[in-house]
């Protein structure tokens, strides 16, 4: 079936000032996307899922401003009311289920391709041009996200804002981690050197995985060869003088008991050491497997995940787990890889800019502890780093389902109020 739009852009939000200056950031997102659709003649729709709207504030479609001439861009708001939100687990602790909300929009998208993103993103022109000309089914598209200051130039046009962002970004969220950018030339040079050395270390692990495994296994065998006789020999190394002094103080039975306890302690320590080494080896092995065989661009993937509509349908959207959204967007990428969808990482020149939000409202290297302390305090579950690494390893098994939503994913069995702008 032919779709009326080339692209559907899906976001979910609520008018509660999340992250500070919420409407300011979202207005820049909306204005920038409409302007780029007009400039590049991109036939697209913007779907905003207004999730669990607070009754004391106006709905998003009234709080934002829209130009009369939207060009080839259409905008619609889908309102998910409070009573639907209230039926979900942990609804009283989490006012917005981000991934379930995005599924609501993706399920109802009218575009041939669907981009899942967030309300504080500004796209570069190169990304928009690529989207218009080069998209293909059965591919998942990812880009680097560059973080820019929360205050953009007042009264600036979109080209001026893009120039400002290209010169003012202070953090790069790339495939191999997040880098803090210092504008000092010397520091920037050392950042490049460190990045190059990290790649050398990664290549070393890739090339020496088998040798490392063989070395660790041999070490295990050596540890296991420590027999009771060797332990006894070590105990006998105590000088005769010390033995005589101890024998004088203790009865023969106590000496035997002490020797037995010493042997048992040594054996326990050896066993604990073996277990620690095994745990360390498993951890390193999982890391190496993820880096070499299943390394995906999961860093900031909630801000830009682009697939064809049919691929979203085959995946059945994001996992609809009733928990905080941390890492749930990464789970989708692993599931896509498992289903044979190839990831394409667009060049560094094709980037998106993220308007910085308040510390602790979302993940940042400087304020991550505030986010997770808050989640732990209120008892809201989220995926730990170790759990997402385990899911990444499970993705290597073609017949293992990481998650499977029902046929009613994206709440397709419910009719929501839709407002076209």
Protein Blocks (a to p, Z undefined) as FASTA:
>chain_A
ZZfbfbdcddddddehggijklmmmmmmmmmmmmmmmmnopacddddddehiafkbccfk
lmpccdfblojadcddddddfklmmmpghklmmmbdfklmmmmmmmmpcbfbdcdddfkb
ccdfklmmmmmmmgcehiacddddddddfbdcehiafklmmmmmmmmccbdcdfkoccdd
dfbfklmmmmmmmmmmmmmmmmmmmmmmmmmmmmmmmmmmmmmmmcfklmmmmmmmpcfk
lmmmmmmmpcfklmmmmmmmmmmmmmmmmmmmmmmmmmmmmmmmmmmmmmmmmcccfehk
lmoccddfklmmmnnpaadddcdfehklmmmmmmmmmnopacddddfklccddddddehj
accfklmmmmmmmmmmnopacddfklmmmmmmmmmpmklcfbacdfkgghlmbccddddZ
Z
